[in-house]
Amino acid sequence: MTSEGDAGRRRVRVLIVDDHPLFRMGLSLALTAEGFDVVGEAGDGEQAVQVARATGAELVVMDVRMPGSDGIEACAQLTSQAGGPVVVMLTTYDEPGVVRSARHSGAKAFLSKETAPKELARTLRRVVEEPDHDWMPQVALPELTPREAEALELLGQGFSNKAIAKAMGVSPETVKDHLERVFAKLDVRDRLTAVKRANELGLLRRP
């Protein structure tokens, strides 16, 4: 699966996944210069799964958002099977909800595309060598009570306060109290911004 470089470094077999060909080319050149074996490239999540399995890549460096099947979906497929590759998300998106989705899909790390090549290479090697370590960034989320979370979920589905009250079996005044506390915890002032913020944080089951 791997070979040794001139300096004795383990040459990790890596697959690069991004929908921008120029970015793939640049990253391929950078990682090759740092002693990685780039065994393939892919432009979307579906292709990534196929190429990863065909090449036996042990590391997949993948963007989050791509046309068609995105990186989150592909990551879940690749990591669901025993012996699958280590998946690292390399992206410009750092919204808490995206980070949470990447973690849940099985990604081992979430890195910025602006990371310098040598630093990126060092981090990728460490992730491959220590896959059980938690390399994902920690996301601080507001602590909602079960009833507050339920009210927020219904709000996200477009329910009015009266409809939320009926669904929860409480009075509209109680719903208003729940939502006021939710707004305070999300640091927002209105319903639309609350839903937007909740989506960004990955708090809604039905965005």
N, C-alpha and C positions, 0 to 999 in steps of 0.2 A: 504493500500500500504506500509506503514512503521510502525515501532514499536519503542518503546523507550528503550534505553540501560540502564544499571545499573546506569550510571551517568546522565541520562536524555538526552543523545544525540539522535538525530533522526537517526535511522538506515536506511540509504539509501539503496535501493535495486539496486544492481549493477551487470552488466554483463561484463565479461572480455573476450576480443577478441584478440587472438594472435595465430600465427601458430606454436609456440613453446610450447609444453605441460609443460615443466619444468618452463618456465617463467610464464605461467598462474597459475600454482600451487603456485609458490612463491608469486606472487602478490595477489592471493586469500588469502593465509595465512596472508600476511601483512595487507590487508584491513580488514579482519575479526578481527584481533587483534586490529585494530583501530576503531572498532564499526560499520563496514559496513555489510550488509547482501548480500553475494555473492549468487545470485539466479541462476547463470548459467555461462557456458563457451562456447566459440565457436572458431573454428580454421580458419575460413575464413569469408568473408563478407556476402556471401549468407546464411550461417548458422547463422551468427549474427542476421540478420533480422528476421529469423524464431524464434530463441530462445528469442530474445527481445520481440517479440509479444506474445509468448507463456507464458513467465514468468512475463510480466508486469514490466520489469526493468525500473526504472526511470533514471538511469545513465548507459551509455555504455562507458567503457574505452577500446579503440581500437587502434591496430597498424595500420599504414598507408599501408604498403606493405605486402601483403599476396598472396599466390597462388590463382588463380581463381579470384573471385570477391574481389577487395581490399577494404581497409577501406574507401577510398574516395567515392566509389560507394555505399557502404553500408550506410555510413553516410547520403548521399543525400536521400536514400530511407527512412531511419528512421526519418529524420527531415522534410520530405515533408508532413507529415500528422499531423493534429492538435492533440495535446496531446501526441506527440511522446517523446521519452526519450531525455535527455541532452546527447550529445556525446562529449567526450574528447579524443583527439588523444594523445596517449602515445607512443613515438617512438624515434629512434635514428637519424631520418632524419630531418634536419632543413633547407633544401634548400628553398629559398624564393618562388620558384614555387610551392613546395609542401605545404608550409604554405598558399599560396594564394588559392590553390585548396581546402584545408581543410576548409578555411573560406567560400568559395563559396558553399561548400557542406552542410554547416550548423553547422560545429563543433564549440563548444563554447570555447575550449581551446586547446592548443598545448603544451604538456609537454614532458620533457626528461625522458627516461627510467632510467636514472641515478639519478633521484630525490630521496632523502631519504624518506622512508615510512611515517614518521610522517608529513613531509612537504607536501608530495603528498596527504595524507589524508586531511590535513587542506585545501589545495587548491581545492580538489574535493568537499569538503563540501561547500566552498564559491561559487564555480561555480554553484552548485545545488541551493543554497539559493539565488544567485543573477544572474540568467540566462540572464538578460538584460544588464549586464555589459560586456564591451568588454575585454575579457580575452586573446584574440589572440595577439601574438607578432606583432608589426608593421614592415612592410617590406618596406624598402626604394627602390624605383625603379627609374631608369633613366627616365627623361622626354623627350620623343621623339615627334617630330612634326608628324602630320598625314602622311605626305609624307615620313618621315624617317621610321615610323612604317610600311608603305606599302612596302617600299624598303626592309626592314628587313624581312617582311613576305615572300616576293617573294624569297629573298635570302635563307630563310629557306626551301623553296620548291625546291631548287636546280637550280634556274634560273641563267643564266649568266648575266653579266651587260647589254649586248646587249638585252637579252630577257626581263630583268627588264625594260629597257628603252622603249621597244616596248609596254609592258603591261601598263606602266604608262603614255605613250604618251609624253616622254621627251627624251632628248639626252643622250647618254652614259656618256658624261662628267657630266651632272647633276646627274645621278645615282651615279657616282664616288664620287661626292661631298656629296650626301646624306649618302652614306655608310661610308665615312671617318668621318663624324660627328657621325654616329651611333657607329663606332668603338671606337671613343674617349669617348663617353658617357658610353659605356660598358667596357671601359678600356681593350680593346683587340687590336691585331695588324693584324689579318687575318680573312678570311671569315669563316673557319671551327671553330675557337675559338669563333667567334661572334655568330654563330648558337648555339654552345654548351652553351654559357653563356645565350643567350636569352631563351633557353629551361629551364635552371635552374631557371631563373627568372619568368618563366611562361608568356613570352611575345609573344610566337608564338601560333597561333590557331591550326596549324598543325605541331606538333613536328616531 
